[in-house]
């Protein structure tokens, strides 16, 4: 019976498996969202410049709060 060794359940192999599983779920979820016609129409109307312009005030507010 000593030939069968038990591996620790929280080893680096488990962490790597969890990481790749999470990435796979993110990719699968993004694929499900992008397969919807309505979502693709909304994304087609948005330009990257508008997204960056709307995010700048929020980032500035966050940096001010963090500096306090």
C-alpha positions in Angstrom: 0.0 0.0 0.0 3.0 2.3 0.3 3.3 2.4 -3.5 0.1 4.5 -3.8 0.9 8.0 -2.7 -1.7 10.6 -2.0 -1.2 14.0 -3.6 -2.0 17.2 -1.8 -5.4 18.5 -3.0 -4.2 22.1 -2.9 -1.0 21.8 -4.8 0.2 23.8 -7.8 -1.5 21.4 -10.3 -4.9 22.3 -8.8 -4.1 26.0 -9.0 -3.2 25.7 -12.6 -6.3 23.7 -13.4 -8.5 26.3 -11.7 -6.7 29.1 -13.6 -7.3 27.4 -17.0 -10.8 26.5 -16.1 -11.6 30.2 -15.2 -10.1 31.4 -18.5 -12.1 28.8 -20.4 -15.3 29.9 -18.8 -14.5 33.6 -19.6 -13.9 32.7 -23.3 -17.0 30.6 -23.4 -19.1 33.3 -21.8 -17.8 36.0 -24.2 -18.6 33.7 -27.1 -22.1 33.3 -25.9 -22.6 37.0 -25.6 -21.1 37.7 -29.0 -23.3 35.1 -30.6 -26.3 37.3 -29.8 -27.3 39.6 -32.7 -28.4 42.4 -30.5 -25.1 42.5 -28.6 -23.2 42.6 -31.9 -25.3 45.5 -33.1 -24.6 47.5 -29.9 -20.9 46.8 -30.1 -20.8 47.8 -33.8 -22.2 51.3 -32.9 -19.7 52.0 -30.1 -16.3 53.5 -31.0 -13.1 52.9 -28.9 -12.7 56.7 -28.5 -16.1 57.1 -26.9 -15.3 54.3 -24.5 -12.0 55.8 -23.5 -13.5 59.3 -23.2 -16.3 58.1 -20.9 -13.8 56.1 -18.7 -11.3 59.0 -18.1 -13.5 60.9 -15.5 -14.0 57.7 -13.5 -10.3 56.9 -13.5 -9.4 60.4 -12.4 -12.0 60.2 -9.5 -10.5 56.8 -8.5 -7.0 58.2 -8.4 -8.1 61.1 -6.3 -9.8 58.8 -3.8 -6.8 56.5 -3.7 -4.4 59.4 -3.0 -6.4 60.4 0.2 
